[in-house]
Amino acid sequence: MNTARHTARPLARRLRRTAGLVVALATTGALCAGTAVAAPAEKAPPAAEAAGVRVPQDPMAAVARMQPSWNLGNTLDAIPDETSWGNPLTTKATFDGLKAQGFRSVRIPVTWYPHQSDTAPYTIDPVWMKRVKQVVDWALEDGLYVEINVHHDSWKWIAAMSTDHDNVVARFNSTWQQIATAFKDEPRSLLMESINEPQFSDATDAQKTQYLRELNTSFHDIVRNTGGRNKDRLLVLPSEETNNAQHWLDDLSTTMASLHDRNLVATVHYYSWYPFSVNIANGPTYDAKAQSDLTEGFARVHDTFVAKGIPVYLGEYGLLTSPYSGVVERGEMLKYFEHVNYEARRNGMTSAVWDAANDFLNRGTMQWMVPEMKDLIQTSWRTRSGTASTDNVFLPKSGPIAAQTITLNRNGSWFTGLWQGDRPLVPYIDYTVNGDQLTLTADALTRLAGDRTAGVNATLEVRYSDGVPWKLFVRSYDKPAMADATGTADGLTIPTRFNGALMANVQSTYADGTAAGPASWTTYQSFDNLRADYGANTTTLKPDYVKSLKDGVPATFTFRFWTGDTVTYHVTKSGNTVTGTAS
């Protein structure tokens, strides 16, 4: 992952940063095991062979066996060192736990330059090389496929290729010469990726194509010429920025064809339609545009590579914000993760979820952070799960309660019932189903709401014939309200009575209608620029949001809620002082 291009992303995802997934036929079968050929007595067998892993000679079959995959993110790629971004030191238990959770492969991003001389011959610190090899060997010993790469070096120094071409190429070649030599005797279950998310500053598209082709070709030649098991190791080549735009895929396809090597793997990354991924530009829902961005992108990857017998590794997928951060609403987020895993499987790609720091697996225990995410993702390895148009049913705190209808997204299954805990609700009395329309009756909602305390009154499950049930939260609410507040350029915390309502997004403008906030191209700012704390009853505008406001010019904020309510609020920055006034 790379923080250079997506500065709105939270620390944990951005590199701290800111996806065609794979595969298909082998998502549920066990890894093929066999007896490794005995090694000479004086030399221990390679780790993966000792673990009984035999890698198919067919690259498509080999990459298929890597499904599902996981990223050891923000660890060996952290700058300047392994624990610098908050993750603990990796141990053998990390991979024991990963394998126990059903993963078959791990991508281990590595940033080399903090451990390398800045001048020729660009020597990598042998202590660092030994540490990387130790981590790789632990994973191989567990029978996992492993991929290593050159990670944040991509934007730290390789990006300067247009202005420092010869030095960049010399350093890149030296880096890979050292890595390839150090790992040449590792089993074929170790893959090597030339460069993470390649990008080039101050370069035209034609130059970017030229530079990436030069680096990918050089990487290929260096690794192959180091001998040992590198002679037929699977080598992973990215498109520009690991993007799925057709012209970048075509460029990569041309490069791969020119190498005349069947043991090549294409890689792309996927973090969803940008407005949805960070909840900006009025994109809070996983709508038709976000869905088509995924389906069309993965179809391009499939048609360019998979359909022609070239395996694809979706080296990273996720969102540009942490999954349970609240930036993207829970139900909308789950719809995306269900869909991205299905489309990867349908298009024959192996997928590696990006896990920066306890987003999915707890690094200390290697248990899933949130059971429902575990259930959804693990189920997606074999089938689809049904969803619905919403995961919230909002009821007014006072006055009569009316029947409410939601749309079922069956995703190939059929509706089997509506449950509250271990009790099924009664068809025709508590609810009716007409096609894909599920209607909860007024009487049922009145009973479920109870005394209508603000917040969640009841949790229901929409159950389908396969996959994970879809949760529906019955919530009572009243119109939210905000109070006056004073803050500084370091942030403005606004007292907020949410009254059971959930915030969807925010729009901020100046009197002339132009955008007020970090993004000048849209009046709907990224939801990552604020924090709605429902427990503390506060809404905080983060420093970047406040500092982006014009000095002495009032800005009007419209906070929009999933209930349909809006709250208008006025903010003025004057030097280091910020004042907020409720309408």
C-alpha positions as CSV (number, residue, x, y, z in Angstrom):
1,M,0.0,0.0,0.0
2,N,1.1,3.5,-0.6
3,T,0.3,6.7,1.3
4,A,1.5,9.0,-1.4
5,R,-1.6,9.0,-3.5
6,H,-4.4,8.9,-0.9
7,T,-3.6,11.4,1.9
8,A,-7.1,11.2,3.3
9,R,-6.6,7.7,4.5
10,P,-6.2,7.0,8.2
11,L,-2.8,6.1,9.5
12,A,-3.6,2.4,9.8
13,R,-4.5,1.9,6.2
14,R,-2.2,4.2,4.6
15,L,1.1,2.8,5.0
16,R,0.3,3.4,6.7
17,R,-1.4,3.7,2.9
18,T,-3.4,5.9,0.9
19,A,-7.9,-5.5,-6.1
20,G,-9.2,-8.9,-9.7
21,L,-9.1,-11.5,-6.9
22,V,-8.4,-14.8,-7.5
23,V,-9.6,-17.7,-7.6
24,A,-11.7,-20.0,-8.3
25,L,-11.7,-23.7,-8.5
26,A,-9.5,-24.3,-5.4
27,T,-11.1,-21.9,-2.9
28,T,-12.3,-24.7,-0.5
29,G,-10.1,-27.7,-1.2
30,A,-7.2,-28.6,0.9
31,L,-3.6,-27.8,-0.1
32,C,-2.1,-30.7,-2.1
33,A,0.4,-32.3,0.1
34,G,3.1,-34.8,-0.8
35,T,6.4,-36.2,0.3
36,A,9.2,-33.9,-0.5
37,V,12.2,-35.3,-2.3
38,A,14.9,-36.0,0.2
39,A,17.7,-33.5,0.5
40,P,21.3,-34.3,0.8
41,A,22.1,-35.3,4.4
42,E,24.3,-32.3,5.0
43,K,21.5,-29.9,4.0
44,A,18.0,-29.5,5.4
45,P,15.2,-29.5,2.9
46,P,13.7,-26.0,2.1
47,A,11.0,-25.0,4.5
48,A,8.0,-25.5,2.2
49,E,9.1,-28.9,1.2
50,A,9.6,-29.9,4.8
51,A,6.0,-28.8,5.3
52,G,4.8,-31.0,2.5
53,V,3.9,-28.3,0.0
54,R,4.2,-29.2,-3.7
55,V,3.7,-26.3,-6.1
56,P,2.0,-27.3,-9.4
57,Q,4.0,-26.6,-12.5
58,D,1.0,-25.0,-14.1
59,P,1.1,-21.3,-13.0
60,M,-2.7,-21.0,-13.0
61,A,-3.0,-24.0,-10.7
62,A,-0.2,-22.8,-8.5
63,V,-1.8,-19.4,-8.0
64,A,-5.2,-20.9,-7.4
65,R,-3.8,-22.8,-4.5
66,M,-2.8,-19.5,-2.9
67,Q,-6.4,-18.6,-2.3
68,P,-7.3,-17.1,0.2
69,S,-4.4,-14.7,0.9
70,W,-3.6,-12.1,3.5
71,N,-1.2,-9.1,3.8
72,L,1.2,-8.7,6.7
73,G,0.7,-5.0,6.2
74,N,2.5,-2.1,7.9
75,T,5.2,-4.5,9.3
76,L,8.3,-5.2,7.3
77,D,7.2,-2.5,5.0
78,A,7.0,0.1,7.8
79,I,9.4,3.0,7.8
80,P,12.0,3.0,9.3
81,D,11.5,-0.4,11.0
82,E,9.2,-3.3,11.6
83,T,7.4,-1.9,14.7
84,S,7.4,1.8,13.6
85,W,3.8,1.8,12.6
86,G,2.4,0.2,15.7
87,N,2.5,-3.5,14.9
88,P,4.3,-6.0,17.1
89,L,7.3,-8.0,16.0
90,T,6.2,-10.9,13.7
91,T,6.7,-14.4,15.2
92,K,6.2,-18.0,14.1
93,A,2.8,-17.8,15.9
94,T,1.7,-15.1,13.5
95,F,1.7,-17.7,10.7
96,D,0.5,-20.6,12.8
97,G,-2.6,-18.4,13.5
98,L,-2.9,-17.3,9.9
99,K,-3.0,-20.9,8.7
100,A,-5.5,-21.9,11.5
101,Q,-7.8,-19.2,10.1
102,G,-7.9,-20.9,6.7
103,F,-5.5,-18.8,4.8
104,R,-3.2,-20.5,2.3
105,S,-0.8,-17.7,1.4
106,V,0.7,-14.5,2.8
107,R,2.0,-11.4,1.0
108,I,4.9,-10.0,3.0
109,P,5.6,-6.4,1.9
110,V,9.1,-5.3,2.5
111,T,10.6,-1.8,2.3
112,W,14.3,-2.0,1.8
113,Y,15.8,1.5,1.6
114,P,15.9,2.3,5.3
115,H,18.2,-0.7,5.6
116,Q,20.3,0.0,2.6
117,S,23.2,2.3,1.7
118,D,22.1,5.3,-0.3
119,T,25.1,5.1,-2.7
120,A,26.5,2.3,-4.9
121,P,26.7,-0.6,-4.5
122,Y,23.5,0.0,-2.4
123,T,24.3,-2.7,0.1
124,I,21.4,-4.1,2.1
125,D,22.1,-4.5,5.8
126,P,22.7,-8.2,6.3
127,V,20.9,-8.1,9.7
128,W,17.8,-6.9,7.8
129,M,18.1,-9.5,5.1
130,K,18.4,-12.1,7.8
131,R,15.3,-10.9,9.5
132,V,13.2,-10.9,6.3
133,K,14.4,-14.4,5.6
134,Q,13.5,-15.5,9.1
135,V,10.0,-14.2,8.7
136,V,9.6,-15.7,5.2
137,D,10.9,-19.1,6.4
138,W,8.4,-19.2,9.3
139,A,5.6,-18.7,6.9
140,L,7.0,-21.4,4.5
141,E,7.4,-23.8,7.4
142,D,3.6,-23.5,8.0
143,G,2.9,-24.7,4.4
144,L,1.9,-21.2,3.3
145,Y,2.7,-19.7,-0.1
146,V,4.6,-16.5,0.4
147,E,5.2,-13.4,-1.7
148,I,7.8,-10.7,-1.1
149,N,8.4,-7.5,-2.9
150,V,10.0,-4.1,-3.0
151,H,7.3,-2.0,-1.4
152,H,7.4,1.6,-0.3
153,D,10.6,2.1,-2.1
154,S,8.3,2.6,-5.1
155,W,7.3,6.1,-4.0
156,K,10.3,6.9,-1.8
157,W,13.0,6.7,-4.5
158,I,11.9,4.8,-7.6
159,A,9.3,7.4,-8.4
160,A,12.1,9.8,-9.3
161,M,13.1,7.8,-12.4
162,S,12.2,10.6,-14.8
163,T,14.8,12.9,-13.2
164,D,17.3,10.4,-11.8
165,H,17.0,7.5,-14.2
166,D,20.4,5.9,-14.1
167,N,20.8,6.0,-10.3
168,V,17.3,4.6,-9.8
169,V,17.9,1.8,-12.3
170,A,21.2,1.0,-10.7
171,R,19.8,0.9,-7.2
172,F,16.7,-1.2,-8.3
173,N,19.0,-3.7,-10.0
174,S,21.3,-3.9,-7.1
175,T,18.4,-4.4,-4.7
176,W,16.9,-7.2,-6.6
177,Q,20.3,-8.8,-7.3
178,Q,20.8,-9.0,-3.5
179,I,17.3,-10.3,-2.7
180,A,17.3,-12.8,-5.5
181,T,20.6,-14.2,-4.5
182,A,19.6,-14.4,-0.8
183,F,16.4,-16.3,-1.6
184,K,17.4,-18.3,-4.6
185,D,17.4,-21.6,-2.8
186,E,13.9,-21.1,-1.3
187,P,11.1,-23.4,-2.6
188,R,8.9,-22.4,-5.5
189,S,6.1,-21.6,-3.0
190,L,8.0,-18.3,-2.5
191,L,6.9,-15.7,-5.1
192,M,8.7,-12.5,-5.9
193,E,7.0,-9.2,-7.0
194,S,9.0,-6.6,-8.7
195,I,7.6,-3.5,-7.2
196,N,4.5,-2.4,-5.2
197,E,2.2,0.1,-6.8
198,P,4.7,1.6,-9.3
199,Q,4.4,5.3,-9.9
200,F,6.5,7.9,-11.6
201,S,6.6,11.6,-10.8
202,D,6.7,14.2,-13.6
203,A,6.2,11.6,-16.3
204,T,3.9,11.3,-19.2
205,D,1.9,8.1,-19.7
206,A,4.3,7.0,-22.4
207,Q,7.2,7.5,-20.1
208,K,5.5,5.6,-17.3
209,T,5.0,2.7,-19.6
210,Q,8.6,2.8,-20.7
211,Y,9.9,3.0,-17.1
212,L,7.8,0.2,-15.7
213,R,8.6,-2.0,-18.6
214,E,12.3,-1.4,-18.1
215,L,12.0,-2.2,-14.4
216,N,9.8,-5.3,-14.8
217,T,12.1,-6.6,-17.5
218,S,15.3,-6.0,-15.5
219,F,13.7,-7.6,-12.4
220,H,12.8,-10.7,-14.5
221,D,16.3,-11.0,-16.0
222,I,18.1,-10.5,-12.7
223,V,16.0,-13.1,-10.8
224,R,16.2,-15.7,-13.6
225,N,20.0,-15.3,-13.9
226,T,20.7,-15.8,-10.2
227,G,20.0,-19.5,-10.7
228,G,18.9,-22.0,-8.1
229,R,15.1,-22.2,-7.8
230,N,14.8,-18.8,-9.3
231,K,15.0,-20.4,-12.7
232,D,11.3,-21.2,-12.7
233,R,10.0,-19.3,-9.7
234,L,6.7,-17.5,-10.1
235,L,7.4,-13.8,-10.7
236,V,4.7,-11.2,-10.1
237,L,4.5,-8.2,-12.3
238,P,2.3,-5.1,-11.6
239,S,0.5,-2.7,-13.9
240,E,1.1,1.0,-13.4
241,E,-0.1,1.8,-9.8
242,T,-1.5,-1.8,-9.9
243,N,-4.5,-0.1,-11.6
244,N,-7.0,-1.9,-13.7
245,A,-7.5,0.7,-16.4
246,Q,-7.4,-1.0,-19.8
247,H,-4.4,0.8,-21.2
248,W,-2.3,-0.1,-18.1
249,L,-3.4,-3.7,-18.4
250,D,-2.5,-3.7,-22.1
251,D,1.0,-2.3,-21.3
252,L,1.6,-5.1,-18.7
253,S,0.3,-7.7,-21.1
254,T,2.7,-6.5,-23.8
255,T,5.6,-6.6,-21.3
256,M,4.7,-10.2,-20.2
257,A,4.4,-11.4,-23.8
258,S,7.9,-10.0,-24.6
259,L,9.5,-12.0,-21.8
260,H,8.4,-15.4,-23.2
261,D,8.1,-16.9,-19.7
262,R,5.1,-19.0,-18.6
263,N,5.9,-18.6,-14.9
264,L,4.6,-15.0,-14.7
265,V,1.7,-13.7,-12.6
266,A,-0.1,-10.4,-13.2
267,T,-1.1,-8.3,-10.1
268,V,-3.5,-5.5,-9.5
269,H,-5.0,-3.9,-6.3
270,Y,-8.5,-2.8,-5.6
271,Y,-9.9,-0.4,-3.0
272,S,-13.3,0.3,-4.5
273,W,-14.8,3.4,-6.2
274,Y,-13.0,6.3,-4.5
275,P,-16.1,8.3,-3.5
276,F,-17.4,5.2,-1.7
277,S,-14.1,4.1,-0.3
278,V,-13.6,7.3,1.7
279,N,-17.2,8.6,1.8
280,I,-16.7,11.7,-0.2
281,A,-18.6,13.5,-3.0
282,N,-21.9,12.2,-1.7
283,G,-20.9,8.6,-2.0
284,P,-22.0,7.0,1.3
285,T,-23.7,4.0,-0.3
286,Y,-22.4,1.0,-2.2
287,D,-24.5,2.1,-5.2
288,A,-24.7,1.1,-8.8
289,K,-21.6,3.2,-9.7
290,A,-19.5,1.7,-7.0
291,Q,-20.7,-1.8,-8.0
292,S,-20.0,-1.3,-11.7
293,D,-16.5,0.1,-11.0
294,L,-15.8,-3.3,-9.4
295,T,-17.5,-5.6,-11.9
296,E,-16.1,-3.7,-15.0
297,G,-12.6,-3.5,-13.6
298,F,-12.4,-7.2,-12.7
299,A,-13.9,-8.1,-16.0
300,R,-11.1,-6.2,-17.8
301,V,-8.5,-8.0,-15.7
302,H,-10.1,-11.4,-16.4
303,D,-10.3,-10.7,-20.2
304,T,-6.7,-9.4,-20.4
305,F,-5.0,-12.1,-18.4
306,V,-7.1,-15.0,-16.9
307,A,-9.0,-15.8,-20.1
308,K,-5.6,-16.1,-21.8
309,G,-4.2,-18.5,-19.1
310,I,-2.2,-15.9,-17.2
311,P,-2.8,-16.1,-13.4
312,V,-3.8,-12.9,-11.5
313,Y,-3.0,-12.2,-7.9
314,L,-5.2,-9.5,-6.4
315,G,-2.3,-8.4,-4.2
316,E,-4.3,-6.0,-2.0
317,Y,-8.0,-5.3,-1.6
318,G,-10.1,-3.4,0.9
319,L,-11.2,0.1,1.5
320,L,-9.1,3.3,1.9
321,T,-10.4,3.6,5.4
322,S,-10.5,1.0,8.2
323,P,-13.5,-1.2,7.9
324,Y,-15.2,-0.4,11.3
325,S,-14.0,3.2,11.5
326,G,-17.5,4.5,10.8
327,V,-16.3,6.4,7.7
328,V,-18.2,3.9,5.6
329,E,-21.5,2.7,7.2
330,R,-21.4,-0.8,8.5
331,G,-24.0,-2.4,6.1
332,E,-22.6,-0.6,3.0
333,M,-19.1,-1.8,3.9
334,L,-20.3,-5.4,4.3
335,K,-22.0,-5.3,1.0
336,Y,-18.7,-4.3,-0.6
337,F,-16.7,-7.0,1.0
338,E,-19.2,-9.6,0.0
339,H,-19.2,-8.4,-3.5
340,V,-15.5,-7.9,-4.0
341,N,-14.7,-11.5,-2.8
342,Y,-17.5,-12.9,-5.1
343,E,-16.2,-11.0,-8.1
344,A,-12.6,-12.1,-7.5
345,R,-13.7,-15.7,-7.2
346,R,-16.0,-15.4,-10.3
347,N,-13.2,-13.9,-12.4
348,G,-10.6,-16.5,-11.3
349,M,-8.3,-14.3,-9.3
350,T,-6.6,-15.1,-5.9
351,S,-7.3,-12.3,-3.4
352,A,-5.2,-10.9,-0.6
353,V,-6.9,-8.7,1.9
354,W,-4.8,-5.7,3.1
355,D,-4.5,-5.8,6.9
356,A,-2.7,-2.8,8.1
357,A,-3.0,-3.0,11.9
358,N,-5.8,-5.1,13.5
359,D,-8.3,-4.2,10.8
360,F,-9.2,-7.9,10.2
361,L,-6.9,-10.1,12.4
362,N,-5.7,-9.2,15.8
363,R,-1.9,-9.4,15.5
364,G,-1.5,-10.5,19.1
365,T,-3.9,-13.4,18.9
366,M,-4.4,-13.9,15.2
367,Q,-8.1,-14.1,15.8
368,W,-10.6,-12.1,13.8
369,M,-11.3,-8.7,15.2
370,V,-15.0,-8.8,14.4
371,P,-16.8,-12.2,14.1
372,E,-19.3,-11.0,11.5
373,M,-16.5,-10.0,9.2
374,K,-14.8,-13.4,9.7
375,D,-18.1,-15.1,8.8
376,L,-18.7,-13.0,5.8
377,I,-15.2,-13.2,4.3
378,Q,-14.7,-16.9,5.0
379,T,-18.1,-17.7,3.6
380,S,-17.3,-15.7,0.5
381,W,-14.5,-18.2,-0.3
382,R,-17.1,-20.7,-1.3
383,T,-20.5,-18.9,-1.9
384,R,-22.4,-15.6,-1.8
385,S,-24.3,-14.1,1.1
386,G,-27.5,-12.2,0.7
387,T,-27.7,-8.6,1.8
388,A,-30.5,-5.9,1.8
389,S,-31.0,-2.3,0.9
390,T,-30.2,-1.3,4.5
391,D,-29.2,-2.7,7.8
392,N,-31.1,-0.1,9.8
393,V,-34.8,0.4,10.3
394,F,-35.4,3.8,11.9
395,L,-38.5,4.4,14.0
396,P,-39.7,7.8,15.3
397,K,-39.3,8.1,19.1
398,S,-42.8,9.3,19.4
399,G,-46.1,9.1,17.4
400,P,-47.5,6.2,15.5
401,I,-45.2,3.6,13.9
402,A,-45.8,2.7,10.3
403,A,-44.9,-0.5,8.4
404,Q,-41.5,-0.3,6.7
405,T,-40.2,-2.0,3.5
406,I,-36.7,-2.9,2.6
407,T,-35.3,-4.5,-0.6
408,L,-33.7,-7.9,-0.4
409,N,-30.5,-8.6,-2.3
410,R,-30.7,-12.3,-2.6
411,N,-27.4,-12.8,-4.5
412,G,-28.5,-16.2,-5.9
413,S,-30.1,-17.5,-2.7
414,W,-33.7,-17.5,-1.5
415,F,-35.3,-15.9,1.5
416,T,-35.9,-18.5,4.3
417,G,-37.1,-16.3,7.2
418,L,-36.8,-13.4,9.6
419,W,-35.5,-14.1,13.1
420,Q,-34.9,-12.3,16.4
421,G,-32.3,-14.4,18.2
422,D,-33.6,-18.0,18.3
423,R,-37.2,-17.0,17.6
424,P,-38.6,-16.8,14.1
425,L,-40.9,-13.9,13.3
426,V,-44.3,-15.0,11.9
427,P,-45.0,-14.5,8.2
428,Y,-48.1,-12.4,7.4
429,I,-48.3,-11.3,11.0
430,D,-44.9,-9.8,11.6
431,Y,-43.8,-9.4,8.0
432,T,-44.7,-10.1,4.4
433,V,-42.5,-10.8,1.3
434,N,-43.5,-9.8,-2.2
435,G,-40.8,-10.6,-4.7
436,D,-37.7,-8.8,-3.3
437,Q,-39.7,-6.5,-1.0
438,L,-39.7,-7.4,2.7
439,T,-42.2,-5.4,4.7
440,L,-42.2,-5.4,8.5
441,T,-45.7,-4.7,9.8
442,A,-46.6,-1.8,12.1
443,D,-47.6,-4.1,14.9
444,A,-44.3,-6.0,14.7
445,L,-42.2,-2.9,14.7
446,T,-44.2,-1.4,17.6
447,R,-43.5,-4.6,19.6
448,L,-39.8,-4.6,18.7
449,A,-39.4,-1.0,19.6
450,G,-40.5,-1.5,23.2
451,D,-40.2,1.7,25.1
452,R,-38.5,3.3,22.1
453,T,-35.3,4.2,23.9
454,A,-33.0,6.1,21.5
455,G,-30.7,3.6,19.7
456,V,-31.0,-0.1,19.0
457,N,-34.2,-1.6,20.3
458,A,-34.0,-5.0,18.6
459,T,-31.7,-6.9,16.2
460,L,-33.2,-9.1,13.5
461,E,-31.6,-11.5,11.1
462,V,-32.7,-11.9,7.5
463,R,-31.8,-15.5,6.7
464,Y,-31.1,-16.9,3.2
465,S,-30.7,-20.4,1.9
466,D,-26.9,-20.0,1.9
467,G,-24.3,-17.6,3.2
468,V,-24.3,-15.4,6.3
469,P,-27.6,-13.9,7.6
470,W,-28.1,-10.2,7.1
471,K,-28.6,-8.2,10.3
472,L,-31.3,-5.6,10.7
473,F,-31.1,-3.1,13.6
474,V,-34.4,-1.7,14.7
475,R,-33.6,1.8,16.0
476,S,-35.6,4.5,17.7
477,Y,-34.6,8.1,17.1
478,D,-35.4,11.7,17.4
479,K,-34.1,14.6,15.4
480,P,-30.4,15.2,16.2
481,A,-29.2,18.6,17.4
482,M,-25.8,20.4,17.8
483,A,-24.7,23.2,20.2
484,D,-22.3,26.1,19.9
485,A,-18.6,25.3,20.4
486,T,-15.1,26.9,20.4
487,G,-11.9,25.2,19.3
488,T,-8.6,25.7,17.7
489,A,-6.8,24.9,14.4
490,D,-6.2,21.5,16.0
491,G,-9.9,20.6,15.9
492,L,-13.4,21.6,16.8
493,T,-15.5,19.4,19.0
494,I,-19.2,20.0,18.7
495,P,-21.6,18.9,21.4
496,T,-24.1,16.7,19.6
497,R,-27.4,15.1,20.7
498,F,-27.6,12.2,18.2
499,N,-30.8,10.9,19.7
500,G,-30.4,7.5,18.1
501,A,-29.7,8.9,14.6
502,L,-26.5,7.9,12.7
503,M,-24.5,10.5,10.6
504,A,-24.2,9.7,6.9
505,N,-22.0,12.4,5.5
506,V,-21.2,16.2,5.6
507,Q,-21.4,19.0,3.1
508,S,-19.6,22.3,3.7
509,T,-19.7,25.4,1.6
510,Y,-18.9,29.1,1.6
511,A,-21.6,31.7,0.8
512,D,-20.8,31.6,-2.9
513,G,-21.5,27.9,-3.0
514,T,-17.8,26.8,-3.4
515,A,-16.4,23.9,-1.4
516,A,-15.2,24.6,2.2
517,G,-12.8,21.9,3.2
518,P,-9.7,19.8,2.2
519,A,-11.3,18.8,-1.1
520,S,-11.9,21.7,-3.5
521,W,-13.6,19.6,-6.2
522,T,-16.7,18.6,-4.1
523,T,-18.7,20.2,-1.4
524,Y,-19.2,16.8,0.2
525,Q,-16.0,16.3,2.2
526,S,-14.6,12.9,3.1
527,F,-16.2,11.6,6.2
528,D,-12.7,10.7,7.4
529,N,-12.2,14.4,8.1
530,L,-14.5,14.2,11.1
531,R,-15.4,11.8,13.9
532,A,-18.9,11.2,15.2
533,D,-18.6,9.8,18.7
534,Y,-22.0,8.4,19.6
535,G,-20.9,7.4,23.1
536,A,-19.6,10.9,24.0
537,N,-22.3,12.8,22.1
538,T,-19.7,14.8,20.1
539,T,-18.8,15.5,16.5
540,T,-15.2,16.5,16.0
541,L,-13.8,18.3,12.9
542,K,-10.3,17.0,12.6
543,P,-7.3,19.3,12.2
544,D,-7.0,18.9,8.4
545,Y,-10.6,19.9,8.0
546,V,-10.3,23.0,10.2
547,K,-6.9,24.1,8.8
548,S,-8.3,24.0,5.3
549,L,-11.0,26.6,6.0
550,K,-10.4,30.2,4.8
551,D,-9.5,32.6,7.6
552,G,-12.3,34.9,8.6
553,V,-14.8,33.4,6.1
554,P,-17.9,31.7,7.5
555,A,-18.5,28.2,6.3
556,T,-21.9,26.4,6.4
557,F,-21.9,22.8,7.3
558,T,-24.8,20.5,6.6
559,F,-24.6,17.2,8.5
560,R,-26.7,14.6,6.9
561,F,-28.1,11.5,8.8
562,W,-29.3,8.1,7.6
563,T,-32.7,9.0,9.1
564,G,-33.1,11.7,6.4
565,D,-32.6,14.5,8.9
566,T,-30.1,17.3,8.4
567,V,-28.5,19.7,10.9
568,T,-27.1,23.1,9.6
569,Y,-24.1,24.5,11.5
570,H,-21.8,27.5,10.9
571,V,-18.0,27.5,11.4
572,T,-15.6,30.4,11.3
573,K,-11.8,30.2,11.7
574,S,-10.0,33.3,12.9
575,G,-6.3,32.7,13.3
576,N,-5.9,29.8,15.7
577,T,-9.5,30.2,17.0
578,V,-12.4,28.4,15.6
579,T,-16.0,29.0,16.5
580,G,-19.1,26.9,15.7
581,T,-22.7,28.2,15.9
582,A,-25.8,26.1,15.7
583,S,-28.6,27.4,13.3
